[in-house]
Amino acid sequence: RILQDVPTEYSVKFIHFSGEEQNLVGSGHYVNNVAYVGGVRQLDIKLVFNIDQVGGLIGNNNNTIKCERDTDGATSSNNAASDTVTQELATCTGLYSPLQTVISNTYGSDYMPFEAKGYTITGFYEHIRSNNEHTSNDTFANIDPVYVFNVGKAAVGALQHFAVASTT
């Protein structure tokens, strides 16, 4: 809704993958059946910006977000590009939100199938883990709404930057 009338040089797709905890089933399926078909690249994806576990926990000092970069994945040729965009993500986070940033490394989340095919990846992950994921305490009542709001502001600002938003 916020970005729908903002003209950009690059298209933005919001994709919610299922099966992340089941060995990245959803994102793996997308990469192998949409982005690539029969081993041939079908989509020219500039960047995969993954947002994973950013709810915080009420009571934690939720003033910092991890900006994740690819450093040693299956395709090392995209590591430098990932490092560059992750630095830009950290800069955008500071410009568009009050959050501090920590640069971290990627891990087994939904951007990994993209990384394996040579796409540039980056992402957000909460700095202080809530440890509520996949438990009965993983509810809206336990997340920090201010943190979620600030992560959202940072993400919208970064998306405009990466998609090359314009005012015309």
C-alpha positions in Angstrom: 0.0 0.0 0.0 2.7 2.5 1.0 4.8 1.8 -2.2 2.0 1.1 -4.7 2.2 4.6 -6.3 5.9 5.1 -6.0 7.5 4.8 -9.5 10.7 2.7 -9.5 13.2 1.6 -12.0 13.0 -2.0 -10.8 9.9 -4.0 -10.0 9.4 -5.2 -6.4 7.8 -8.5 -5.6 6.7 -9.3 -2.1 6.8 -13.1 -1.7 5.9 -15.0 1.5 7.4 -18.5 1.2 6.1 -21.5 3.2 8.2 -24.4 4.3 11.3 -22.5 5.5 11.7 -24.7 8.5 11.1 -27.8 6.3 14.4 -27.3 4.4 13.4 -24.1 2.5 10.7 -25.9 0.5 8.8 -22.8 -0.7 11.8 -20.6 -1.7 13.6 -23.6 -3.2 10.5 -24.4 -5.3 10.3 -20.8 -6.5 14.0 -20.7 -7.5 13.9 -24.0 -9.3 10.5 -23.6 -11.0 10.1 -19.9 -11.6 13.5 -18.1 -11.4 15.1 -21.0 -13.1 13.4 -23.5 -15.4 15.3 -26.5 -16.7 18.5 -25.1 -15.3 18.1 -21.9 -17.4 17.7 -18.5 -15.7 14.3 -17.0 -16.4 14.3 -14.0 -14.0 16.9 -11.3 -13.8 16.6 -10.6 -10.1 18.7 -7.6 -8.9 18.4 -8.4 -5.2 16.7 -10.7 -2.8 16.0 -8.9 0.5 15.0 -11.4 3.1 13.2 -10.4 6.3 13.2 -13.2 8.8 12.2 -13.1 12.5 12.0 -9.4 13.2 9.2 -9.3 15.9 11.5 -8.7 18.8 10.2 -9.4 22.3 8.5 -7.0 24.7 11.0 -6.2 27.4 14.2 -6.7 25.3 16.2 -3.7 24.3 15.1 -3.9 20.7 17.1 -1.0 19.2 19.3 -3.0 16.9 18.7 -5.1 13.7 21.1 -7.5 12.0 21.8 -6.8 8.4 22.9 -10.0 6.8 25.4 -10.5 4.0 26.6 -13.5 2.0 30.2 -14.3 2.7 30.9 -17.8 1.7 28.0 -19.5 0.1 27.8 -22.0 -2.7 28.5 -19.2 -5.3 31.3 -17.0 -4.0 31.0 -14.7 -7.1 28.1 -12.8 -5.5 29.8 -12.2 -2.1 31.2 -8.8 -3.0 27.8 -7.6 -4.4 26.1 -8.9 -1.2 28.5 -7.1 1.0 27.9 -3.9 -0.9 24.2 -4.0 -0.7 24.3 -5.0 2.9 26.3 -1.9 3.7 23.7 0.1 1.8 21.0 -1.7 3.8 22.7 -0.6 7.0 22.9 3.0 5.8 19.2 3.0 4.7 18.3 1.6 8.1 20.0 4.5 9.8 18.3 7.0 7.5 14.8 5.7 7.7 14.6 4.4 11.3 16.1 4.9 14.7 17.5 1.3 14.7 21.2 0.7 15.1 22.7 -2.0 12.8 25.1 -4.9 13.2 26.5 -6.6 10.0 26.1 -10.3 10.3 26.4 -13.3 8.0 23.6 -15.1 6.2 22.4 -18.5 7.4 19.8 -21.1 6.4 16.9 -18.8 5.6 14.8 -18.3 2.4 17.4 -16.4 0.5 19.8 -19.4 0.4 18.3 -21.1 -2.7 18.7 -17.7 -4.5 22.3 -17.4 -3.3 23.1 -20.9 -4.6 22.0 -19.8 -8.1 24.2 -16.7 -8.0 21.7 -14.0 -7.0 22.7 -11.2 -4.7 21.2 -11.5 -1.2 20.8 -9.5 2.0 18.4 -9.4 4.8 17.2 -8.4 8.3 17.1 -10.6 11.4 16.4 -9.5 14.9 19.6 -8.8 16.9 18.3 -10.0 20.3 16.5 -13.2 19.6 13.1 -13.6 21.2 13.5 -17.4 21.3 9.7 -17.7 21.0 9.8 -19.0 17.4 7.9 -22.2 16.9 6.6 -22.2 20.5 3.2 -21.5 22.0 4.7 -18.1 23.0 5.1 -17.1 19.3 2.1 -14.7 19.4 1.3 -11.1 18.6 1.0 -10.5 22.3 4.7 -11.1 22.8 6.2 -9.1 20.0 7.5 -5.6 20.3 5.2 -3.4 18.1 7.6 -0.5 18.2 10.4 -2.7 16.9 8.2 -4.1 14.2 7.2 -0.6 13.1 10.9 0.5 13.0 11.9 -2.5 11.0 9.1 -1.7 8.6 10.2 1.9 8.2 13.8 0.7 7.5 12.6 -2.0 5.1 10.4 0.5 3.1 13.2 3.0 2.9 15.7 0.3 1.8 13.2 -1.1 -0.8 12.8 2.4 -2.3 16.6 2.7 -2.5 17.2 -0.7 -4.0 14.3 -0.4 -6.5 15.6 3.1 -7.4 12.5 5.1 -6.6 11.9 8.4 -8.3 9.5 11.3 -7.7 8.5 11.6 -11.3 
